Amino acid sequence: MKTNSLGLASFHADVPRTAEDRATTFRPVTGGDQMQSGERLLVEAYAAIWIVLFALILLGWRRQKRIDARVAGLEVALAKARAEVLPTKKAEAS
């Protein structure tokens, strides 16, 4: 095996030079123990999508609860402010 000026191995001897050098038949890969079932990958992908979707819905629900509580507090404060202003206006009108 040759090395280049950086000391890295050169693998150009294994690369086909022309179209005729390329294999035209199927050659199985040896040591192919890294294969996974396509069904398993599909189930994992759907599970990941559902988990992300559930997390987004949960976060949106929690945020909406905080907004609803804040709006309710503002409505109470507004009603209280209106109740304070109305008696003073009635007193001024009399």
Backbone as JSON Lines, residues from 0, in Angstrom:
{"i":0,"aa":"M","n":[0.84,-1.17,0.0],"ca":[0.0,0.0,0.0],"c":[0.89,1.24,0.0]}
{"i":1,"aa":"K","n":[0.61,2.16,-0.86],"ca":[1.39,3.39,-0.97],"c":[0.87,4.43,0.0]}
{"i":2,"aa":"T","n":[1.75,5.35,0.37],"ca":[1.32,6.49,1.19],"c":[1.64,7.76,0.44]}
{"i":3,"aa":"N","n":[0.82,8.77,0.68],"ca":[1.07,10.05,0.02],"c":[1.97,10.9,0.9]}
{"i":4,"aa":"S","n":[2.14,12.16,0.54],"ca":[3.06,13.02,1.28],"c":[2.6,13.28,2.71]}
{"i":5,"aa":"L","n":[1.33,13.11,2.99],"ca":[0.84,13.31,4.35],"c":[0.89,12.03,5.18]}
{"i":6,"aa":"G","n":[1.34,10.96,4.6],"ca":[1.42,9.7,5.32],"c":[0.12,8.93,5.32]}
{"i":7,"aa":"L","n":[-0.86,9.37,4.57],"ca":[-2.14,8.68,4.49],"c":[-2.07,7.6,3.44]}
{"i":8,"aa":"A","n":[-2.73,6.51,3.71],"ca":[-2.71,5.4,2.77],"c":[-3.47,5.77,1.5]}
{"i":9,"aa":"S","n":[-2.96,5.33,0.4],"ca":[-3.6,5.58,-0.88],"c":[-4.33,4.32,-1.32]}
{"i":10,"aa":"F","n":[-5.61,4.44,-1.62],"ca":[-6.42,3.3,-2.01],"c":[-6.77,3.34,-3.49]}
{"i":11,"aa":"H","n":[-6.01,4.05,-4.27],"ca":[-6.34,4.21,-5.68],"c":[-6.2,2.91,-6.46]}
{"i":12,"aa":"A","n":[-5.48,1.95,-5.95],"ca":[-5.31,0.69,-6.67],"c":[-6.63,-0.08,-6.72]}
{"i":13,"aa":"D","n":[-7.53,0.14,-5.73],"ca":[-8.8,-0.57,-5.68],"c":[-9.89,0.11,-6.52]}
{"i":14,"aa":"V","n":[-9.67,1.33,-6.94],"ca":[-10.68,2.08,-7.68],"c":[-10.61,1.69,-9.15]}
{"i":15,"aa":"P","n":[-11.74,1.31,-9.75],"ca":[-11.72,0.96,-11.18],"c":[-11.4,2.19,-12.03]}
{"i":16,"aa":"R","n":[-10.58,2.0,-13.02],"ca":[-10.13,3.11,-13.86],"c":[-11.1,3.39,-15.02]}
{"i":17,"aa":"T","n":[-11.71,2.37,-15.56],"ca":[-12.6,2.55,-16.7],"c":[-13.92,1.86,-16.42]}
{"i":18,"aa":"A","n":[-14.87,2.08,-17.32],"ca":[-16.19,1.46,-17.17],"c":[-16.09,-0.05,-17.29]}
{"i":19,"aa":"E","n":[-15.14,-0.55,-18.08],"ca":[-14.98,-2.0,-18.24],"c":[-14.43,-2.65,-16.97]}
{"i":20,"aa":"D","n":[-13.71,-1.89,-16.16],"ca":[-13.13,-2.43,-14.93],"c":[-14.18,-2.61,-13.84]}
{"i":21,"aa":"R","n":[-15.29,-1.91,-13.94],"ca":[-16.32,-2.0,-12.91],"c":[-17.05,-3.33,-13.0]}
{"i":22,"aa":"A","n":[-17.46,-3.83,-11.85],"ca":[-18.19,-5.09,-11.81],"c":[-19.61,-4.87,-12.31]}
{"i":23,"aa":"T","n":[-20.09,-5.81,-13.08],"ca":[-21.45,-5.71,-13.59],"c":[-22.35,-6.75,-12.96]}
{"i":24,"aa":"T","n":[-21.82,-7.54,-12.07],"ca":[-22.61,-8.55,-11.39],"c":[-22.7,-8.22,-9.91]}
{"i":25,"aa":"F","n":[-23.67,-8.83,-9.27],"ca":[-23.87,-8.6,-7.84],"c":[-22.83,-9.36,-7.04]}
{"i":26,"aa":"R","n":[-22.17,-8.66,-6.15],"ca":[-21.24,-9.29,-5.22],"c":[-21.66,-8.91,-3.81]}
{"i":27,"aa":"P","n":[-22.11,-9.87,-3.0],"ca":[-22.54,-9.53,-1.64],"c":[-21.37,-9.05,-0.79]}
{"i":28,"aa":"V","n":[-21.68,-8.18,0.12],"ca":[-20.67,-7.63,1.01],"c":[-20.4,-8.65,2.11]}
{"i":29,"aa":"T","n":[-19.16,-8.91,2.36],"ca":[-18.82,-9.84,3.44],"c":[-18.83,-9.1,4.75]}
{"i":30,"aa":"G","n":[-19.25,-9.79,5.81],"ca":[-19.28,-9.17,7.14],"c":[-20.4,-8.16,7.26]}
{"i":31,"aa":"G","n":[-21.51,-8.38,6.6],"ca":[-22.62,-7.44,6.62],"c":[-23.51,-7.63,7.83]}
{"i":32,"aa":"D","n":[-22.95,-7.63,9.01],"ca":[-23.74,-7.83,10.23],"c":[-24.34,-6.53,10.74]}
{"i":33,"aa":"Q","n":[-24.16,-5.45,10.03],"ca":[-24.66,-4.16,10.47],"c":[-26.03,-3.84,9.87]}
{"i":34,"aa":"M","n":[-26.66,-4.79,9.26],"ca":[-27.97,-4.55,8.66],"c":[-29.05,-4.51,9.72]}
{"i":35,"aa":"Q","n":[-30.06,-3.68,9.49],"ca":[-31.2,-3.6,10.39],"c":[-32.47,-3.82,9.59]}
{"i":36,"aa":"S","n":[-33.48,-4.28,10.27],"ca":[-34.75,-4.52,9.62],"c":[-35.39,-3.19,9.22]}
{"i":37,"aa":"G","n":[-35.92,-3.14,8.01],"ca":[-36.6,-1.94,7.55],"c":[-37.86,-1.69,8.35]}
{"i":38,"aa":"E","n":[-38.53,-2.77,8.77],"ca":[-39.74,-2.61,9.58],"c":[-39.41,-1.98,10.92]}
{"i":39,"aa":"R","n":[-38.32,-2.4,11.51],"ca":[-37.92,-1.84,12.8],"c":[-37.59,-0.35,12.66]}
{"i":40,"aa":"L","n":[-36.87,0.01,11.61],"ca":[-36.53,1.42,11.39],"c":[-37.78,2.26,11.17]}
{"i":41,"aa":"L","n":[-38.76,1.7,10.46],"ca":[-40.01,2.42,10.22],"c":[-40.76,2.65,11.52]}
{"i":42,"aa":"V","n":[-40.83,1.63,12.36],"ca":[-41.5,1.76,13.65],"c":[-40.78,2.78,14.53]}
{"i":43,"aa":"E","n":[-39.45,2.74,14.53],"ca":[-38.68,3.71,15.32],"c":[-38.92,5.13,14.82]}
{"i":44,"aa":"A","n":[-38.99,5.32,13.51],"ca":[-39.21,6.65,12.96],"c":[-40.6,7.17,13.35]}
{"i":45,"aa":"Y","n":[-41.62,6.31,13.23],"ca":[-42.96,6.72,13.63],"c":[-43.02,7.02,15.12]}
{"i":46,"aa":"A","n":[-42.34,6.22,15.94],"ca":[-42.32,6.46,17.39],"c":[-41.68,7.8,17.69]}
{"i":47,"aa":"A","n":[-40.58,8.11,17.01],"ca":[-39.92,9.4,17.23],"c":[-40.83,10.55,16.83]}
{"i":48,"aa":"I","n":[-41.53,10.41,15.72],"ca":[-42.44,11.47,15.28],"c":[-43.56,11.67,16.3]}
{"i":49,"aa":"W","n":[-44.15,10.56,16.8],"ca":[-45.22,10.67,17.79],"c":[-44.73,11.28,19.1]}
{"i":50,"aa":"I","n":[-43.51,10.95,19.51],"ca":[-42.97,11.52,20.74],"c":[-42.77,13.02,20.58]}
{"i":51,"aa":"V","n":[-42.22,13.45,19.46],"ca":[-42.01,14.88,19.22],"c":[-43.36,15.59,19.14]}
{"i":52,"aa":"L","n":[-44.32,15.0,18.44],"ca":[-45.65,15.61,18.33],"c":[-46.32,15.74,19.7]}
{"i":53,"aa":"F","n":[-46.23,14.68,20.5],"ca":[-46.81,14.72,21.84],"c":[-46.15,15.8,22.69]}
{"i":54,"aa":"A","n":[-44.82,15.92,22.59],"ca":[-44.1,16.95,23.35],"c":[-44.55,18.35,22.93]}
{"i":55,"aa":"L","n":[-44.72,18.57,21.63],"ca":[-45.16,19.88,21.15],"c":[-46.57,20.2,21.64]}
{"i":56,"aa":"I","n":[-47.45,19.21,21.6],"ca":[-48.82,19.43,22.08],"c":[-48.81,19.71,23.58]}
{"i":57,"aa":"L","n":[-48.02,18.97,24.34],"ca":[-47.94,19.18,25.78],"c":[-47.41,20.58,26.11]}
{"i":58,"aa":"L","n":[-46.36,20.99,25.41],"ca":[-45.81,22.33,25.66],"c":[-46.81,23.42,25.28]}
{"i":59,"aa":"G","n":[-47.52,23.24,24.18],"ca":[-48.54,24.21,23.78],"c":[-49.68,24.28,24.78]}
{"i":60,"aa":"W","n":[-50.08,23.13,25.31],"ca":[-51.15,23.1,26.31],"c":[-50.73,23.82,27.58]}
{"i":61,"aa":"R","n":[-49.5,23.58,28.02],"ca":[-49.0,24.26,29.23],"c":[-48.92,25.77,29.01]}
{"i":62,"aa":"R","n":[-48.45,26.18,27.84],"ca":[-48.34,27.61,27.54],"c":[-49.74,28.25,27.5]}
{"i":63,"aa":"Q","n":[-50.71,27.53,26.92],"ca":[-52.07,28.06,26.84],"c":[-52.67,28.2,28.22]}
{"i":64,"aa":"K","n":[-52.37,27.26,29.14],"ca":[-52.87,27.38,30.52],"c":[-52.32,28.64,31.19]}
{"i":65,"aa":"R","n":[-51.04,28.93,30.98],"ca":[-50.45,30.15,31.56],"c":[-51.08,31.4,30.96]}
{"i":66,"aa":"I","n":[-51.33,31.39,29.65],"ca":[-51.96,32.54,29.01],"c":[-53.38,32.74,29.54]}
{"i":67,"aa":"D","n":[-54.13,31.63,29.68],"ca":[-55.49,31.73,30.21],"c":[-55.49,32.29,31.63]}
{"i":68,"aa":"A","n":[-54.55,31.85,32.46],"ca":[-54.46,32.36,33.84],"c":[-54.12,33.85,33.84]}
{"i":69,"aa":"R","n":[-53.23,34.25,32.94],"ca":[-52.85,35.67,32.89],"c":[-54.02,36.52,32.41]}
{"i":70,"aa":"V","n":[-54.76,36.05,31.4],"ca":[-55.92,36.8,30.89],"c":[-56.98,36.91,31.99]}
{"i":71,"aa":"A","n":[-57.2,35.82,32.74],"ca":[-58.18,35.86,33.83],"c":[-57.75,36.87,34.89]}
{"i":72,"aa":"G","n":[-56.47,36.91,35.21],"ca":[-55.97,37.91,36.17],"c":[-56.15,39.33,35.66]}
{"i":73,"aa":"L","n":[-55.91,39.54,34.38],"ca":[-56.1,40.87,33.8],"c":[-57.57,41.27,33.79]}
{"i":74,"aa":"E","n":[-58.46,40.31,33.54],"ca":[-59.9,40.61,33.57],"c":[-60.34,41.01,34.97]}
{"i":75,"aa":"V","n":[-59.82,40.33,35.98],"ca":[-60.15,40.67,37.36],"c":[-59.62,42.06,37.7]}
{"i":76,"aa":"A","n":[-58.38,42.35,37.28],"ca":[-57.82,43.67,37.55],"c":[-58.59,44.76,36.82]}
{"i":77,"aa":"L","n":[-59.02,44.48,35.59],"ca":[-59.79,45.46,34.83],"c":[-61.15,45.7,35.49]}
{"i":78,"aa":"A","n":[-61.81,44.64,35.93],"ca":[-63.1,44.79,36.6],"c":[-62.94,45.59,37.88]}
{"i":79,"aa":"K","n":[-61.85,45.33,38.6],"ca":[-61.59,46.06,39.85],"c":[-61.33,47.54,39.56]}
{"i":80,"aa":"A","n":[-60.58,47.82,38.52],"ca":[-60.3,49.22,38.16],"c":[-61.56,49.93,37.71]}
{"i":81,"aa":"R","n":[-62.42,49.25,36.95],"ca":[-63.68,49.86,36.53],"c":[-64.58,50.12,37.72]}
{"i":82,"aa":"A","n":[-64.58,49.2,38.68],"ca":[-65.42,49.39,39.87],"c":[-64.95,50.58,40.69]}
{"i":83,"aa":"E","n":[-63.68,50.85,40.71],"ca":[-63.15,52.01,41.45],"c":[-63.44,53.32,40.73]}
{"i":84,"aa":"V","n":[-63.43,53.28,39.39],"ca":[-63.63,54.51,38.62],"c":[-65.1,54.89,38.59]}
{"i":85,"aa":"L","n":[-66.02,53.95,38.48],"ca":[-67.44,54.25,38.37],"c":[-67.99,55.01,39.58]}
{"i":86,"aa":"P","n":[-67.67,54.65,40.84],"ca":[-68.21,55.42,41.97],"c":[-67.69,56.86,41.99]}
{"i":87,"aa":"T","n":[-66.45,57.06,41.57],"ca":[-65.93,58.45,41.57],"c":[-66.59,59.27,40.47]}
{"i":88,"aa":"K","n":[-66.93,58.67,39.34],"ca":[-67.62,59.39,38.28],"c":[-69.04,59.73,38.71]}
{"i":89,"aa":"K","n":[-69.7,58.79,39.41],"ca":[-71.05,59.06,39.9],"c":[-71.03,60.17,40.94]}
{"i":90,"aa":"A","n":[-70.01,60.19,41.77],"ca":[-69.91,61.24,42.8],"c":[-69.65,62.58,42.16]}
{"i":91,"aa":"E","n":[-68.86,62.64,41.1],"ca":[-68.59,63.89,40.4],"c":[-69.82,64.4,39.66]}
{"i":92,"aa":"A","n":[-70.62,63.47,39.15],"ca":[-71.81,63.86,38.4],"c":[-72.89,64.41,39.33]}
{"i":93,"aa":"S","n":[-72.89,64.03,40.6],"ca":[-73.95,64.46,41.51],"c":[-73.76,65.85,42.0]}
